[in-house]
Amino acid sequence: MLTPFRNITDEIEFLAKGFFKFPLLNEHELKFVLDIYNKVNSENRLHEKQFYGVNYSLGALSAEENNLAMTPILHLLNTVLERVFADFSVLGCVFITKPPHTNETFVLHQDWSYTDEQNHTFVTCWIPLCDTDPQNGGMSIIEESHKFFETYRSNTINSARIPFEAIPDELRTSINQKAGNCLSFHQAVFHGSYPNHSHQSRPVLAFVVKHKESPITHYTVEDNTFIEYNMTLNSFNQMLMQIPNCCIPTDAQKTRAIPISKLVPTASLIIEKYREYSKNHRLIRQEALHREFIKNGFVILKDAIRSEQIALLKQLYQNHFETPSGMYVTHHDVKDMEQNLHFSNEIFRLTRDFMTEHFFGFQPLIAHFAAKGRGKEGIFNLHQDWSIVEESLYAVAHCWIPLQNVSNENGTLTVLPSTHLCFNNYRSGTCPIRFLPIDEFENEVVHINARVGDVVIYHPALFHGSGANMNADDRIAVVAAVAHPSASRVYYHKSGNIIYKHALTNEDLFSRLDDLAKGEAPMGAKISSVAYSVLDSSIDTIKEDINRFLKDKTLINANL
């Protein structure tokens, strides 16, 4: 991979994360650039918003005015950039202004493809001329997202536009910068900027740095094919001057045709890829199963637990519990913390061989029995389990272990694939879960037929449920929850319109679940407030959102 970075450690960090920060302009150099900006903007010409609340000087100034402003800046840059880059050229130098009291967010997006990104890397440099943070239009980036997809991007190719709120806060990196410092980022990394709520404009100097030997390319769509053009530095800069109505320069060389991809990344696909790449989201040892779990929200492992362990689990249940009619969950029935903790530890002890064989390092959370007696009242409609770790940051999985063969006849587990990526909502006694009829998603749900010894691993945010047990025998299953070793147990408690994250104590987890379900506050210490994310909409709206999500997911899979 050819990059313009002088220092190999800078290059490694940039390629790994998709961005790299470094000091660039000293006080004198910053004043020099700021004086030029203020002169150009003497009549507030750079405060005329163009799109997403910002102004690009390439569009606000004439070509002659832009050249006059940027020529002395380029002379400066060719000197100061030597500190960080070698054998480089600069292209697309521009002022980007977000005027004061601009309430628009520049949504998460990828910049145009400027080169063959499989072999070359260009570096976008974003240098604020004032201190920036999330209050005045600072930048937000999804780390490593330049690795997620192979996309071609230009003014003629449909590209992703993702609202900030569609991506959990924890997945985005907010960049606080001092004036004159440089945020360098890969054009394919997803990035955007916050609204400017301040009383002052947020001016930025931006440009692209490339290695002199890297080609400049531009992509268009012609006859349902991507066409790649190579062009000179001058031709490319002249093309940029025509934004938003730019056209291919006459001296551009058509170099290749590429089969078209209709993939436009969505928020759920970004989250899926984030989890696939993140070490903190890795639990399952086998790579293919890990990717399947991240994508679909569940995997089925055949013959994963030995018959003697199944027999001991069944005996543990039968020695201490008796199945009533309907759905029966033992950790809600037992209110004594020590007893619940004992049963949980016993289940993890009896399943230890399975856990260590199929998971990397993990921590046990809670394990219990879920049983159904005979009768239609045992139907458990589609729902999500409570969130008891920070799911945006860490892997979590529930292991469903049937203690007999299961099918539709005795109320097997039913899942709605990929819906763990749909809402990113918190779930608890005060952030309530919603129940959806299984039969209304009959064409999408998977009814899992499993035999004794099989294990279904599913994500707690996945919509899942089970039908009635119409057999004479009880249908008994174990549910054992595990998480990444670094994950902390948490509980999300809604108070008014604010959601607070609390530490989840043993008392709450093993003896107060019914109390929490009734809306009582947790005993654990309050950690912080979090972004409001609760399924407050109506059941009909939720079903519409899921159906739309599943349809989009089908289209995405067809284009991958």
N, C-alpha and C positions, 0 to 999 in steps of 0.2 A: 504494500500500500504506500503510494507516494504522497507525502504531505510536505508542507513548507516549514515545519517546525525545525528549529536549529537544535534543540535539546531533546534527546531521546526520551527522557522522563516526562517532559511536557507532552510529547507526542503520544506516549503510552496512556497517560491520564485522559487526554482528549479522546482517543479512540475507544477507550474503555467506557467512559461516562457520557460521551457525546458533547462535552463542554469543558472549558478550562478557563480559570480567571487569573489575571495577572495585572500588576500596575503598569501603566504605559506612559501617560502624559504627566510631566511634572507641572508645578504651579505655573511656570512661565509658558509652557507649551499649551496648557489648558486655556490660559487667558488669550493666547494667540488665536486658537480655534473659536473660543466663545465670542471674541470681538468680531470675527468674520460672520458668525451666526447672527449676532445682534444687528450688524450692518445690513445683512440680507433681509432680516425680519423687522426692519425699522418701521414698516407700515403693517405689521402683523400678517404679512402674506403667508407665513408658515403656520398660522393659526386657523387656516381654512380647512376644516376636516374633509378628508377624502373618503375613507372607509375605515370601519372599526375605530372611529374617533381619532385617527392620526392623520398627519400630513407628511407626505414625502416631497422633499424639495425638487426631486426630478420631475414631479408632476406640477408643482406650483411655480417653478421658474422656467424661463426659456432656456434653450440649450446654451446660448451664449452666456446668460447670467450664471447658470450652473457651472460652466467651465471657468468663468472668472473667479467664482467663490472657491471652487475645489482645487484649482491649480496650485495655489500656495499651500493648501492643506496637504495635497499629495506630496509636495516637496518635503514638508515636515515628516509625513508618514514614512517616506522612503528612508529617512534617517532613523527615526525612533523605532521602527519595526525591526531594524537590524538587531535589536537586543533580543528578539524572540524568534525571528524567522530568518531563513537563509535561501538564496536563489529564488526570490519571490517576485510576484507581480501583484499589483492592487487593481481591483476593478469595482465598478458600481458604487463609487463614493457618494453618500447622500446624507442629508439631515433628516431625521425623523422626529417630529414634534407631536407630543400629546398635550393639547392646550389645557389650561386650568379648568376645573369643574367638569371634566369629561367623564361621564359616568359609564362609558362603554368599556367593556373588556375586549381586548384584541384576542379572539378565541385561539385555542391551541391549534397549531397548524404546522406544516412543514414548508420550508421555502422551496423555490424552484430547484430543480436538478441543474447544476452548473457544469457537471462533468460526468464522466463514466465512474460512478460511485463504487463500482466493484474493484477498481484498481487505483483510483485517485481520490484524494480528499481535499476539498476547498474548506476554508475557514472563514465563517462570518464573524466579523468583529463589531461589537455593539458597545460604544463608549459613551456613557451619559455625561453630559456637561454640567450636571448637578447631581447631588447625592440622590439615589433612588431606593425605594422600598415598596412594599405592597400598597402603601397609601397614596403614592404619587405616580403610579404607572410603572413600577418595577417589573422585572421579568420573572416568569415562572417556566420551569423546564421539567419534562419527564425524563429522568435520567435513563440512559441506555436505549431510548426509544428509536435511535437511528439504526439499531440492529433489528428492529421488529419486523420490518416489511421491506420488500424490494419494490419500490414505486418509482415512477417517472412523473415529474411534476413541472408544469409550466402554466402559462395563461390560457392555454387551449385544452388542458387536461383536467378533468374533474378531480379535485383534491379534498382531503378531509378538513372539516371545520368543526372542532369539538368544544362545546362550552366548558368553562372551568368546572362548573358544578357537576358535570357528568363524570369527572374523574375525582376519586377521593383525595382529600387534601394531602394525605400521607404519601401519595404516589408522586406528588409534584414537589419540586425543589424551588422555593422562592429565593430569588437572588437579591441580596442587599448590596449595593455598590456605592463606592465613593466616586465623586466626580473625577474623570480622567482615567479610572481603572477600566480594564477591558474584559468584557465577557466574550469569549470566543466560543462558537458552537458550530456543530455540523448542520448542514442544511436540511438533513433528513430527521433531525431530532425534533420532537414536538415541543413547541414553545409558544408563548403568548405573553401579553402584558396586562397588568391590573388596570382598573380605572385610575384616573388622576383626580383624586378628591381634594388636592391642595389648591392654594390660591395662585400658584406659579406654574408656568408651562414646564414640561419635561422634555428638554431638547437632547437629542442623541446624535452622535456622529456614527455612521455605520458604513461598512465596506466589506469586501471579500478579498481574502489573501489566497493566492494559489502558488504552487511551485511552477517555475518558469517552463518546465517540461510537460506539465499537465495540460491536456487539451481543454478548451472551452466548448461545451456542447449545449445544445438547446433541443427540446423535444416537442414535436407537434403530433397531432392525429391526422392521418390521411388514409382514406379508404380502409377504415377499421384496423389500422396498423400504426404503431408508434414509429415516427421517422426521426432519426438522430442527425443533427446538423453540427458540423464543426465550424467555428468562426474565430476570427482574430479578436484580440483584446479591444481594438478600436471599434470594430463592427458591433461587438457585444454591448459596449458602452453606449453607442449610438442607438441601438435597439432599445435599451432601457430608457432612454430619453423620451420614447414614444408612449410609455406606460400611461393609461391602461390599454391603448390601442396599438401596441407594438406589432411589427411584422418582421419576417425573416429578412435579414440583409441580402442584397443581391449577390454578394460575394461569398455567402455561406455555402459550405460544401456538404451535400447529402452523403452520409457515410454508411448508414445501415438502416435496415427495417427490423423492427422488433415486434414479435407477436403481442397483440394488445392484451392487457389485463384490465378487467373492469373492477378490480378490487379498490374500494375506497374505505380505508380503515374507519371503524366506528369506535365509540367509547368502550364498549364491551370487548371488542377485539384488542384494543390497546391494553385494557386491564388483564385480559387473558395472556397476552404476550409478556406483560410485565411480570406476571406470576411465573410464567414459564422460565424466564431468564433469572429471576431473583433467587438467590441462595436461601433467603429466609422463607420462601414458599416451597421449598423442596422437602418432602417427607418420604415419598415412595422411591425406593431404590432403583427400580427398573425404569430406564429413561422413557420407553414407549408408554408405559403405564402412567408415568408422571405427566406426560403431555396429554394423554387421554383424560386423566383426572382433571387437569387444569381446564381443558376444553369443554368436556361434557359434564363435569361435576360429579362423576361417579365412575368406578371401575368394578368389575367382578373378577375375583380370584377363585379359581376352581381348586377343590381339594387342598385348601390352604391350612386347615386345622385337623389334627389327628383325631380319630374316633374316640380315643380314651379321654382326651380333653373335652370333647363334646359331652361324653357321658358324665364327667365330673361337673361340668357346668349345669347340665340338666339336673343332676342330683342336688347341687347347691340350691337351685330354684325350688325343687320339690320338697326339700327339707325345711324350707323357711317360708314359703309363700303358697297361697291357694288362689287360683285364677277366678275372679268374678266374671260376670257377663260384661261384654263391651271391651273397650281398650283399657289395659291395666299397665301402669308404669310404676315400678317398685320404688324408685327414689322419691316419688311424690307420696307414696303410701307410708313409708317409714320416715318418722319425724326425728328419730334419735340420730344425732350426728355421728356418734361412734359406730352405731350399727351400719349406717349407710356407708361410712368410710370403710368399714370392715368388708362389706359385700363388694364395694368397688375394688379394693385392693385384692380380694380373692379372685375376682374376674380377671384383673390384669395379671395376676400370678399364673392363672391357668391358661392365659393366652400369650404369655411372654415369648414363647418360641416363635409364634406367628409374628408378633410385633417386631422382634429383633431381626427376623429373616427378611421382612418386606419393607421396613422403615429404616431410614437413617436415624441418627440420634433424635429422640422424641421425648416429650414429657406426657405422662398420663394425666388426664383431666378428671373425668368421672366415668364410671361404668355402672350399668344397671340392666335390669331385665324389662322387656316390653312384651306383654302377653295378650292373647285374645282368646276368650271363651267362645263357644258356639253362639251365633246370633247376628242378625243384621245390625244391631246397635254397635258392633265393633268397627264399623266403617270409620276410617280416620282420613278426612279429606286432605287435599294437598296443602302443605304448610311449610314454613321454614322453622328450624330449631333456633333456640336463643343463641345470640352471639356472646361468647364468654372469653374470647381473646380478640385482639385487634386484627380482624380478618384482612384488612387492607395491607397490613405489614407482615403478617406471619401465616404460614400454612397451618390449617386445622382440618381434621378429618374425623368422621364418625364411622366406626366399623360396625356393620350390622351383620350379626352371626346367627343364622337360623339354627335351632336345635333339632329340627326335623326337615324333611323335604317340604318346600313351599311352592305354591302356585296360586292362581286366582281362586282356587277352591277354598283355600284356608287363609286368605288375606295376606298374600305376599307383599313385599315392598314394591311400591310403584313410584317412579321418578319422572320428572319433567326435565329432560336433558338441557343442560347449559343455562338454566334459569338462575343459577347462583351468580351469574354475571349481570343480571338484569337490573337490579335496584340498588345494590350497595347500601342497604338500610340496616339500622341497628334494631335489634330485637330483644325484648325483655318483657317483664311484667307491665311496665309503663310505656314501652315502645312496642305495642302489641303486634303479634303475628296475625296474618290473615288466612282464612281457610277458603279454598276454592274447590268446587265439586270435581271429582276425578273424571266423571263421565263427560264433562264439557270440554275436556282435552283428550278425548279417547284416541284421536288420530295422532297425537303427539307423545303421549305418555308411554313409558316402557314398564310393563308388568314383568318383574324379574322372577323367572323360574330358577330356583336354586336347589341344590341337594345338600344334605348334611355334610359339613366340612367346607362348603363354599363360604366366602366372605364378600360382602358388598361394602366398598369404601365410598362414602359420599360426603360432599361438602355440606355443612350445616345450613348454608344459605340456599341450597338447592331445594326447590319445591318438590316435596315428596309426601307420600301418604300410603295407605293400605286399605284394601277392601275388607269385606266381612269374612269371618271364618265360618264356612258352612259345613266343615267336617265335625265329626264327633269329638276328636281330640283337641286339646288346647294347642294353639300355635304360639310357641315361645321363641323369643329371640333375645340375644344380647346386643346392647348398644354400648360401645366403648369409645370415648372421645379422646383423641390425642392431638398434640400440637407441636410446633417447632420448639426446640429446647429454649430458645431465647424469648419466646412469647410469655407475656404476663397474663394472668387471669384477670379479667375486667368485667364490670357490670355497667350497663348503660341505663341510667335512671333519668326519666323525663320529669322535670319539675316546671310547671307552666309551659312555656315555649322554649325552654332551654334543656339540652341534654347534657348531663354530667357523666363523666367516666369515673367510676369508683374501682378501687381494688376489690377483688372478689375473694371474700374470706371463706374458710372451711365451713364456718357456721352458716353462711348464706347458701353455699353450694350444696352442702350435705344435710341441712335440716330446715332451711327456710324458703325453699323453692315455692311452696304454696303461699307463704306470706308475701313473697315478692310478686307472685302472679296476681295477687289481690291489690297490688299497687303500693305496698309498704316500701319504705326506703331501705337500701342495703346497709349493712353494718360496716362495710369497708370504707376506708378513707377516700374522700373526694380527691381525684387527681387533677381534673381540668374539665372545662366545657369542651364540647366538640361540635362540629358542623351539624346542623339539624338535618337528619335523614331518617324519616319515619314514613311508612306507608299510610299516609293520612287520607289518600284518595278513596273513592268508592270502590266496591268490589267490581262493578262493571268497568270502571276505568282501569283498574289493575289488570283485569282479564284482557282488555283491549291492548294495554301496554305489553303484556306478555305475548299475545298473538302477533303483534307488530314486531316484537323482538325476535320471535321464532321465525317469522317470515324473512326478516333481514338476515338472520343467521343462516338460513337455508341458501339465500342468494350469495352470501359471502363464501360459504363452503363450496358452492358451485364455481366460484371464481378463483379459489386458491390453487 
